[in-house]
Amino acid sequence: MKCFFEKKHPLNLENMELQLFDRMPSGDGEIEKKDCDRIFVLLDGEVLFKIRDKVYKARRNNPFLTKPSALYLPCNKSARIEKKSESMLMISATVKSRSNGVARIIKQKDVKTTYIGNSGMRSKERKIFEKGTIACGEIICAPGKWVINECSGNRALFFLLRSEKSFGFIRTWSNKHDETNLIEDRCVVSCSEGKEAMVVEPGAAMYALWFLSGGERDER
């Protein structure tokens, strides 16, 4: 399924909810306790992530070139996010949970980068978080190259294109479904289980922030 964020409304996708933040109010932003697991990933701008006495200044101006920072909140844990730049772009994913995990700030230095494939299949992968009921990471798809994955569970991908005029394609399929979508800037594609193959046009680059709940992701 392909969709877009509408104004400030969240997207409800299977058992996962995505929320886009691009104009959070200035000053302190209290993230209250909830019976769910949540992760907040900074795409652009500058914020302060605060968990009790731990404070981290997260800064990012180009998700194609710089690593992400993130804030993970397990069930019934609170935190604070303070906006420190005029503009920003951040996405949160929420999954119902009764876990007793530990709140965590994921710093840029904590994120590992690997290069997958060669020849016609080539991408850059960043693993952000994998230890809760929700996992997430990033894929930078090289111009004209394919990325093929196999996943269990429910997954959602948020896409950015280096140019709004650029485009790509993604096919998701399993024994229960087979769907192909045109990838546009800031679109979201979601599905349950199966395989996915994505490609971006030559001369362009494509960024994908993926979230996965209730399963594992195997990149090939």
Salt bridges, closest charged atoms under 4 A:
ASP22 OD1 - LYS8 NZ 2.70
ASP22 OD2 - ARG23 NH1 3.82
ASP28 OD2 - ARG80 NH1 3.49
GLU30 OE1 - ARG80 NH2 2.83
ASP35 OD1 - LYS96 NZ 3.51
GLU46 OE2 - LYS57 NZ 3.73
GLU46 OE1 - ARG59 NE 3.08
GLU82 OE2 - LYS50 NZ 2.63
GLU82 OE1 - LYS84 NZ 3.52
GLU125 OE2 - ARG217 NH1 3.29
GLU130 OE2 - LYS127 NZ 3.89
GLU138 OE1 - ARG60 NH2 2.93
GLU138 OE1 - ARG126 NH1 2.90
GLU150 OE1 - ARG220 NH2 3.11
ASP178 OD2 - ARG171 NH2 2.71
GLU184 OE2 - LYS2 NZ 2.43
GLU196 OE1 - ARG155 NE 2.74
ASP218 OD2 - ARG220 NE 3.01
GLU219 OE1 - ARG217 NH2 3.15
